[in-house]
Amino acid sequence: METKELRKLSNEELTKKIKATKEELFTKRMQQASGTLEKPAQLKQLRRDVAKMKTILKEREISGGVK
């Protein structure tokens, strides 16, 4: 997901998206452990997506801007 798209979302939407992405990351990790994960690069991308979303939330918190 692109940063521009994420910045358009509200704080609540970002929080929900973080939760959903973490759940997806968990299932992908379980698939990797059982050997059924087809694209291991997905784990890296999901972790980066969560980091992007958390960074945007932190930036908003610091600047005091609530969207």
Number of C-alpha atoms within 10 A of each C-alpha: 11 8 11 8 8 18 16 11 15 12 18 11 12 19 16 11 17 19 13 13 16 16 12 14 19 14 14 20 17 13 14 15 10 9 9 12 16 10 9 13 9 14 18 10 13 19 13 13 20 19 13 18 21 15 12 16 21 12 12 15 12 8 8 9 9 9 11
